[in-house]
Amino acid sequence: MIPYLADDLFTILKRLLQRFVTDDTLKRVKTPVKLFSEDFKDRANHKDASVINIGFVADKLLSELRVRKKVSERDVLMVRKETKEFLVTAVTKLLEKCPLKSSPVLDRSENKCDTILNQFRDFAVICKTSEDASQWPTGAHSRLDTFFHALLAKEHPFKELWDIVKKVLLLSHGQASVERGFSVNKNITVANMKERTLIAQRVIVDHLHHVGGVANVGMTKELLQSAGCAKQRYHVYLNEEKKKREHTQQTQKRKVVQDEVDQLKFAYNKRHTEATSKTDIDPSKLAKMADMDKLRAEILTSLKSDIATLIRSELKTVLAEGFGDIKSELQAVKLELVANTAMLRSDLDKMKTNITDMEHGLSTCSDDMTALQTTVGKLESAVTSLQQKCLDLEGRMRRSNIRILNVAEGPGSASPTAVSKLLREALHLDKNLVIDRSYRSLQPKHPSGKPRAIIAKLHYYQDCADILRRARETGPLQFNGTAILIFPDYPPSVAQARSAFNDVRKLLRGRDGV
């Protein structure tokens, strides 16, 4: 049917080309043959990216997003470019795979189509009037290709029509699905695999394909029960096969015995026929032989009845004893089963009670855990907030503190008066500083005799800032012939946070207006 789909395929491709190909290029593409004469990858045949037809809905969505300033003009242009690249790739792939370039399509011309249609009309008239066509046999054994070959292939006027009919007859799906199934069966078949195993595997695979994968198989109660009883069913199957084999063996043995009996009967009848057919035997001897045969038959009949009676009595005795033993054993098994069933039911009831209690306890624990998690979350948030507030409060309280290093320890060396005198002499201040309190750091004395730092809190923050600025600008400070150092006294976290701005402070120091 490829020739008859050519117009539809050509229409689909042309609609795709209208979205990104220039109008001049489209004018040159008038037939399927022209599709393969143009290079649609050449950018010279493409429209500008801003006028690519991406569809009404997509264009409307882009316009709305652009009005709401969620996308930029550059984003819209990139969408159009990517759409063009997709269309170029799609058209190239379709041209590569589609049957438009096959001979049934490319060899068609308008004159040839008209010729084929005329030949088809003539052939239809011949089918109505020709005796060969009207008398052609119909039924299951009649083939359509044989019919067309007989009426078209031998006639020269229908040459073009016969070419088309051959191509249509060759388009057959065949038994692809069935043959594919045979291939799958061959691939999964292994040594000693029975028919039931093969069928079960195919059923499983087909179900997995139907539901869309292993993850989509529903774990129903029936499926779990069937899986749990699989081994039991396997043992039942083995027992049934064993019984079948035993029955077959017994049947074969009975058949062998029956064949031997039939052979003996045949031999006896043959001999009896030969004996009665002889006419030269004396009548008296025949009478004696008849009496002997009669006596033998009576003896055999008596023996048969006696043997049957003995066997019957023995069988009754044995069966009665066996049945009694079997009955007692069955009764014992029944009692044991009843006792075990009662025990199992009692255990099951206990387990149900325990499970119910455990479920209740787990539910209560789960509720308590949920409440505790909520409380802990709130407490963590409160502690974090309090820590931040305490850190902020400590930093603000210590913003007027300074730390003085390398000052020799001695009586009164850390008093506010001594610290005020130290700062006035070291920094050459012309006023006395107001110091609220001062003390040595609380760490233990160093074994080497290194003096502990002096921590002083100034009453005015401006004095603190002035001291730190003078200490930074003056350079090394001397007091009583010893170099001392002065630093701000902040909490470690605040000092670490402030250190992140050291580079910025270095750049801003000494700047006018800063």
Disulfide bonds with the S-S distance in Angstrom:
none
